[in-house]
Amino acid sequence: MRALLTPEIAPRMGIVLFRPGSELMPLFMQGRVLLEPEPERYSSFASGAVPAASQPLADDPAVRAVFRHEAVIRRAGGVECLESWLLREKGCQWPHSGWHSENMTTMRHAPGAIRLCWHCDNLLRDQFTERLESMATDNCARWVLSVVRRDLGFDDSHVVTMPELCWWLVRNDLADALPESAARKALRLPKPVVPSVTRESDLVPSVPATSIIRDKAKKVLALKVDPESPESFMLRPKRRRWVNEKYTRWVKTQPCACCGKPADDPHHLIGHG
């Protein structure tokens, strides 16, 4: 929680007074508070609570497909977590209504969910329109970016960048969710220019940006661990003998460690032969 407050100064007493209001009082109940001058970008804000930073990636058409991807939504927590996140805020998201109920609920609409009052929920339930789909996509975008910001250890004032979003996708094995437009933007590749008239000699083969990211994100080595044998979990564990025929054949070709003679079978008992 952050606040933008106007101080009242009593210079002769050396006291600075703030009037935060009841909504911002919990900010001063936590102990010490950091004070800093007003940033220039906050000059248009009214005094009071400072809203969370806007996320330009949420409105970027090159990245919109990422926020609609089922695997991305599932990794961020699923639609249930999206609904809980929506209900933390107040207000019906459907603006085309003359009256709104005080009670809020969520309506699922592909690709996510929308926060509605009970009145608008009764009007829009089981409807599927492009307007509702756009609102649900906006909610998914803001929610996924908040999860990315939290997982990367940033506060509400941080603006998630394209490299940070790509890193979050790669570390969660979601590099395939990046479309070609977003991958080219992440790699800072120029937009492909398709002229109206081309000759066959002008065609230049190129590698898709998505394949470059997948190649960079692929695992160097995948290890497969053998499962434990059931006998090892018995009251008296029984270990299975590890047998490697190739290694055994190689050992039989080596000279005896005791007498130095070649032999393909054990013919010495150590300490008794």
C-alpha positions as CSV (number, residue, x, y, z in Angstrom):
1,M,0.0,0.0,0.0
2,R,1.3,3.4,-1.0
3,A,-0.1,6.9,-0.4
4,L,0.3,10.4,-1.9
5,L,-0.4,12.9,0.9
6,T,-0.2,16.7,1.3
7,P,1.7,17.7,4.5
8,E,0.7,20.4,6.9
9,I,3.9,22.0,8.3
10,A,4.3,23.7,11.7
11,P,7.8,25.1,11.3
12,R,8.2,26.6,14.7
13,M,7.3,23.3,16.4
14,G,9.2,21.2,13.9
15,I,6.1,19.0,13.2
16,V,4.7,17.8,10.0
17,L,1.1,16.6,10.0
18,F,-0.6,14.2,7.6
19,R,-4.3,13.4,7.3
20,P,-4.5,10.0,5.6
21,G,-8.1,9.1,6.3
22,S,-9.5,5.8,7.7
23,E,-8.6,3.8,4.6
24,L,-4.9,4.6,4.8
25,M,-4.5,4.3,8.6
26,P,-3.3,0.7,8.4
27,L,-0.3,2.0,6.5
28,F,0.9,3.8,9.6
29,M,0.1,0.9,12.0
30,Q,3.0,-1.2,10.6
31,G,5.8,0.8,12.1
32,R,8.2,3.0,10.2
33,V,7.1,4.5,6.9
34,L,9.3,5.6,4.0
35,L,8.9,9.2,2.9
36,E,10.1,10.5,-0.5
37,P,9.3,13.4,-2.8
38,E,6.4,13.2,-5.2
39,P,7.6,11.7,-8.6
40,E,6.9,13.7,-11.6
41,R,4.6,11.0,-13.1
42,Y,2.3,11.3,-10.0
43,S,1.6,15.0,-10.6
44,S,-1.8,14.3,-12.0
45,F,-2.8,12.0,-9.1
46,A,-5.2,13.1,-6.4
47,S,-4.1,12.8,-2.7
48,G,-4.8,9.4,-1.2
49,A,-3.9,5.8,-2.1
50,V,-1.6,5.4,-5.1
51,P,-3.0,2.8,-7.5
52,A,-0.9,-0.1,-8.7
53,A,1.3,0.5,-11.7
54,S,-0.3,0.2,-15.0
55,Q,1.0,-2.7,-17.2
56,P,1.5,-1.8,-20.8
57,L,1.9,-5.5,-21.7
58,A,-1.7,-6.1,-20.9
59,D,-2.8,-3.9,-23.9
60,D,0.0,-5.1,-26.2
61,P,-1.7,-7.0,-29.1
62,A,1.5,-9.0,-29.7
63,V,1.2,-10.6,-26.2
64,R,-2.5,-10.9,-25.8
65,A,-2.4,-14.5,-27.0
66,V,-0.1,-15.4,-24.1
67,F,-2.7,-14.4,-21.5
68,R,-5.4,-16.5,-23.2
69,H,-3.2,-19.7,-23.3
70,E,-4.7,-22.5,-21.2
71,A,-1.3,-23.6,-19.9
72,V,-0.4,-20.1,-18.8
73,I,-3.7,-19.7,-16.9
74,R,-3.3,-23.1,-15.3
75,R,0.3,-22.3,-14.2
76,A,-0.8,-19.0,-12.7
77,G,-3.3,-20.8,-10.5
78,G,-6.3,-21.6,-12.6
79,V,-9.6,-19.9,-13.1
80,E,-10.5,-20.4,-9.5
81,C,-7.6,-18.2,-8.4
82,L,-8.6,-15.6,-11.1
83,E,-12.1,-15.4,-9.6
84,S,-10.7,-14.9,-6.1
85,W,-8.4,-12.2,-7.4
86,L,-11.3,-10.4,-9.1
87,L,-13.4,-10.5,-5.9
88,R,-10.7,-8.6,-4.0
89,E,-11.8,-5.5,-5.9
90,K,-15.3,-3.9,-5.8
91,G,-17.5,-2.7,-8.6
92,C,-19.3,-4.4,-11.5
93,Q,-17.3,-4.6,-14.7
94,W,-20.3,-4.4,-17.0
95,P,-20.8,-0.6,-17.7
96,H,-24.0,-0.9,-19.9
97,S,-26.5,-1.0,-17.0
98,G,-28.5,1.7,-15.3
99,W,-28.5,0.0,-11.9
100,H,-26.0,-2.3,-10.1
101,S,-26.5,-4.5,-7.1
102,E,-24.2,-4.2,-4.1
103,N,-23.4,-8.0,-4.1
104,M,-20.7,-9.2,-6.4
105,T,-20.0,-12.5,-8.1
106,T,-18.0,-13.9,-11.0
107,M,-19.2,-15.2,-14.3
108,R,-16.9,-17.5,-16.3
109,H,-16.4,-16.6,-19.9
110,A,-13.7,-17.8,-22.2
111,P,-10.8,-17.4,-21.6
112,G,-11.3,-16.4,-17.9
113,A,-13.9,-14.7,-15.8
114,I,-15.6,-11.4,-15.3
115,R,-16.7,-9.7,-12.0
116,L,-20.4,-8.8,-12.1
117,C,-23.1,-7.7,-9.7
118,W,-26.0,-10.0,-9.1
119,H,-28.2,-7.9,-11.4
120,C,-25.8,-8.0,-14.4
121,D,-25.0,-11.6,-13.7
122,N,-28.7,-12.5,-14.3
123,L,-28.7,-10.5,-17.5
124,L,-25.5,-11.8,-19.0
125,R,-25.4,-15.4,-17.7
126,D,-24.8,-18.0,-20.5
127,Q,-24.1,-15.2,-23.1
128,F,-21.0,-15.3,-25.2
129,T,-20.1,-12.1,-27.1
130,E,-16.9,-10.5,-28.4
131,R,-17.3,-7.7,-25.8
132,L,-17.4,-10.2,-22.9
133,E,-14.5,-12.1,-24.3
134,S,-12.4,-8.9,-24.5
135,M,-13.3,-8.1,-20.9
136,A,-12.3,-11.6,-19.8
137,T,-9.0,-11.4,-21.7
138,D,-8.3,-8.1,-20.0
139,N,-8.8,-9.7,-16.6
140,C,-6.6,-12.6,-17.5
141,A,-3.9,-10.2,-18.7
142,R,-3.9,-8.1,-15.5
143,W,-4.1,-11.2,-13.3
144,V,-1.3,-13.1,-15.0
145,L,1.0,-10.0,-14.9
146,S,0.3,-9.7,-11.2
147,V,1.3,-13.3,-10.7
148,V,4.5,-12.8,-12.8
149,R,5.3,-9.7,-10.7
150,R,4.8,-11.6,-7.5
151,D,6.8,-14.7,-8.6
152,L,9.7,-12.5,-9.6
153,G,9.8,-10.7,-6.3
154,F,8.5,-7.2,-7.3
155,D,6.0,-5.0,-5.6
156,D,2.8,-3.4,-7.0
157,S,4.8,-0.4,-8.3
158,H,6.8,-2.5,-10.8
159,V,6.0,-2.5,-14.5
160,V,6.6,-6.0,-15.9
161,T,8.7,-5.9,-19.1
162,M,8.8,-8.2,-22.0
163,P,12.1,-9.9,-21.0
164,E,10.7,-10.5,-17.5
165,L,7.5,-12.1,-18.9
166,C,9.6,-14.3,-21.2
167,W,11.8,-15.4,-18.3
168,W,8.8,-16.3,-16.3
169,L,7.4,-18.4,-19.2
170,V,10.7,-20.1,-19.8
171,R,11.3,-21.0,-16.2
172,N,7.9,-22.6,-16.0
173,D,8.3,-24.5,-19.3
174,L,5.8,-22.3,-21.1
175,A,8.0,-21.1,-23.9
176,D,5.6,-22.7,-26.5
177,A,2.9,-20.2,-25.4
178,L,4.8,-17.3,-27.0
179,P,3.4,-16.5,-30.5
180,E,5.6,-15.5,-33.3
181,S,4.9,-11.7,-32.9
182,A,5.8,-11.8,-29.2
183,A,8.9,-13.9,-29.8
184,R,10.2,-11.5,-32.4
185,K,9.6,-8.6,-30.0
186,A,11.3,-10.4,-27.2
187,L,14.4,-11.1,-29.4
188,R,14.3,-7.5,-30.8
189,L,14.0,-8.8,-34.3
190,P,12.6,-6.5,-37.0
191,K,9.1,-7.0,-38.2
192,P,8.9,-9.1,-41.3
193,V,8.2,-6.9,-44.4
194,V,6.0,-8.6,-47.0
195,P,6.0,-6.5,-50.2
196,S,3.0,-6.7,-52.5
197,V,5.1,-8.0,-55.4
198,T,8.1,-10.3,-54.9
199,R,10.4,-12.4,-57.1
200,E,11.5,-15.9,-56.3
201,S,15.1,-14.7,-56.1
202,D,14.1,-12.2,-53.4
203,L,13.0,-15.0,-51.0
204,V,15.4,-15.4,-48.1
205,P,14.9,-18.3,-45.7
206,S,14.8,-17.4,-42.0
207,V,14.4,-19.2,-38.7
208,P,11.1,-18.5,-36.9
209,A,11.6,-16.6,-33.6
210,T,9.6,-19.1,-31.7
211,S,12.0,-21.9,-32.7
212,I,15.0,-19.8,-31.5
213,I,13.4,-19.4,-28.1
214,R,12.5,-23.1,-27.8
215,D,16.1,-24.0,-28.8
216,K,17.5,-21.7,-26.1
217,A,15.0,-23.0,-23.5
218,K,15.4,-26.7,-24.1
219,K,17.0,-28.9,-21.5
220,V,20.7,-29.7,-21.9
221,L,20.3,-33.2,-20.5
222,A,17.3,-35.1,-19.3
223,L,18.1,-37.7,-16.6
224,K,15.9,-40.7,-16.1
225,V,16.0,-42.2,-12.6
226,D,15.3,-45.9,-12.2
227,P,12.5,-46.6,-9.8
228,E,13.2,-48.3,-6.4
229,S,12.6,-52.0,-6.4
230,P,9.7,-53.1,-4.3
231,E,11.9,-55.5,-2.3
232,S,13.9,-52.6,-0.8
233,F,10.8,-51.4,1.1
234,M,10.2,-54.8,2.9
235,L,10.8,-55.3,6.6
236,R,14.0,-57.0,5.7
237,P,15.1,-55.2,2.5
238,K,16.3,-57.3,-0.3
239,R,18.5,-55.5,-2.7
240,R,18.6,-56.6,-6.3
241,R,22.1,-57.3,-7.7
242,W,23.2,-54.9,-10.3
243,V,24.5,-56.8,-13.4
244,N,26.3,-55.3,-16.3
245,E,27.3,-58.0,-18.8
246,K,29.5,-55.6,-20.8
247,Y,31.5,-54.8,-17.7
248,T,31.6,-58.4,-16.6
249,R,33.1,-59.5,-19.9
250,W,35.7,-56.8,-19.7
251,V,36.7,-57.9,-16.1
252,K,37.1,-61.5,-17.3
253,T,39.7,-60.4,-19.8
254,Q,41.9,-58.8,-17.2
255,P,44.7,-60.7,-15.4
256,C,44.2,-62.0,-11.8
257,A,45.1,-59.5,-9.1
258,C,46.7,-62.2,-7.0
259,C,48.7,-64.4,-9.3
260,G,48.7,-62.3,-12.5
261,K,47.4,-65.1,-14.7
262,P,44.4,-64.7,-17.0
263,A,41.3,-66.4,-15.7
264,D,37.6,-66.0,-16.5
265,D,36.3,-67.3,-13.1
266,P,37.2,-66.6,-9.5
267,H,39.9,-69.0,-8.3
268,H,41.2,-67.3,-5.2
269,L,39.7,-66.7,-1.8
270,I,41.3,-63.6,-0.4
271,G,43.2,-64.4,2.8
272,H,42.6,-68.2,2.4
273,G,44.3,-69.0,-0.9
